[in-house]
Amino acid sequence: MKNYKQLSVGLALSLLCLAGSNAFAQSEGDLPKNAVAGKCYAKCLIPDQYETVTEQILLKEAGSRIEVVPAVYETANEQLLVKEG
């Protein structure tokens, strides 16, 4: 009976140690790409910061163009002296 108690206590301690080591272990996805074995790394989570900025965006550049303006005609009646006489 004593052996079973010692075995169960030993098994419980072993499981506790395994569970504790897994709680502090990081998954490989959390480590940096150039991680060195034996070094300690911490992951800092900084919330995103946003700010509203108003700016003018150029949609179409200024330019010049040639505009054809049609001639304007007017009808006028005049008396001309053709021959003095």
PANUNU-550454 format. One record per residue (C-alpha): residue number from 1; residue in one letter; x, y, z. Coordinates in Angstrom, 3 decimals, always signed. Layout:
N
PT   n res       c1       c2       c3
PT NUM   A        X        Y        Z
...
//
This chain:
85
PT   n res       c1       c2       c3
PT   1   M   +0.000   +0.000   +0.000
PT   2   K   +2.922   +2.301   +0.815
PT   3   N   +4.402   +1.702   -2.616
PT   4   Y   +1.169   +2.782   -4.311
PT   5   K   +1.105   +6.034   -2.326
PT   6   Q   +4.707   +6.807   -3.223
PT   7   L   +4.037   +5.912   -6.839
PT   8   S   +0.944   +8.107   -7.020
PT   9   V   +2.752  +11.019   -5.317
PT  10   G   +5.696  +10.619   -7.695
PT  11   L   +3.390  +10.452  -10.693
PT  12   A   +1.485  +13.536   -9.533
PT  13   L   +4.725  +15.481   -9.067
PT  14   S   +5.962  +14.427  -12.500
PT  15   L   +2.731  +15.556  -14.140
PT  16   L   +2.851  +18.834  -12.240
PT  17   C   +6.407  +19.494  -13.423
PT  18   L   +5.480  +18.723  -17.031
PT  19   A   +2.411  +20.956  -16.885
PT  20   G   +4.428  +23.764  -15.314
PT  21   S   +7.166  +23.607  -17.931
PT  22   N   +4.610  +23.724  -20.758
PT  23   A   +2.947  +26.773  -19.219
PT  24   F   +6.156  +28.798  -19.543
PT  25   A   +7.305  +27.427  -22.892
PT  26   Q   +6.670  +29.502  -25.985
PT  27   S   +5.450  +28.047  -29.198
PT  28   E   +7.873  +28.383  -32.111
PT  29   G   +5.489  +30.790  -33.844
PT  30   D   +6.081  +33.365  -31.091
PT  31   L   +9.874  +33.312  -31.353
PT  32   P  +11.802  +35.689  -33.608
PT  33   K  +13.189  +34.260  -36.847
PT  34   N  +16.794  +34.603  -35.654
PT  35   A  +16.199  +33.106  -32.172
PT  36   V  +19.280  +31.708  -30.451
PT  37   A  +18.965  +28.583  -28.291
PT  38   G  +19.381  +29.335  -24.594
PT  39   K  +18.342  +32.991  -24.915
PT  40   C  +15.197  +34.371  -23.306
PT  41   Y  +12.640  +36.283  -25.392
PT  42   A   +9.548  +38.221  -24.355
PT  43   K   +6.666  +39.224  -26.583
PT  44   C   +5.404  +42.763  -25.995
PT  45   L   +1.929  +43.583  -27.211
PT  46   I   +1.480  +47.279  -27.979
PT  47   P   -1.993  +48.338  -29.106
PT  48   D   -2.311  +49.962  -32.539
PT  49   Q   -2.583  +53.739  -32.564
PT  50   Y   -4.573  +55.594  -35.204
PT  51   E   -4.925  +59.286  -35.926
PT  52   T   -7.104  +61.170  -38.377
PT  53   V   -5.200  +63.348  -40.843
PT  54   T   -6.760  +65.771  -43.321
PT  55   E   -4.712  +66.397  -46.443
PT  56   Q   -5.256  +67.649  -49.966
PT  57   I   -4.664  +65.161  -52.750
PT  58   L   -3.979  +66.293  -56.332
PT  59   L   -6.556  +64.626  -58.564
PT  60   K   -5.684  +66.366  -61.847
PT  61   E   -2.650  +68.501  -62.621
PT  62   A   -3.002  +72.024  -63.954
PT  63   G   -2.600  +72.347  -67.691
PT  64   S   -3.182  +74.562  -70.707
PT  65   R   -5.314  +74.015  -73.758
PT  66   I   -6.001  +75.723  -77.067
PT  67   E   -9.575  +76.826  -77.470
PT  68   V  -10.997  +77.615  -80.922
PT  69   V  -13.354  +80.576  -80.751
PT  70   P  -15.656  +80.871  -83.802
PT  71   A  -15.861  +84.194  -85.662
PT  72   V  -18.868  +86.426  -85.024
PT  73   Y  -20.587  +88.010  -88.046
PT  74   E  -23.131  +90.794  -88.208
PT  75   T  -25.292  +92.020  -91.074
PT  76   A  -25.057  +95.764  -91.665
PT  77   N  -26.716  +97.992  -94.299
PT  78   E  -24.689 +100.952  -95.530
PT  79   Q  -25.077 +103.392  -98.401
PT  80   L  -21.982 +103.787 -100.525
PT  81   L  -21.395 +106.509 -103.109
PT  82   V  -20.645 +104.703 -106.338
PT  83   K  -20.512 +107.675 -108.703
PT  84   E  -20.663 +111.367 -108.004
PT  85   G  -22.817 +113.161 -110.215
//
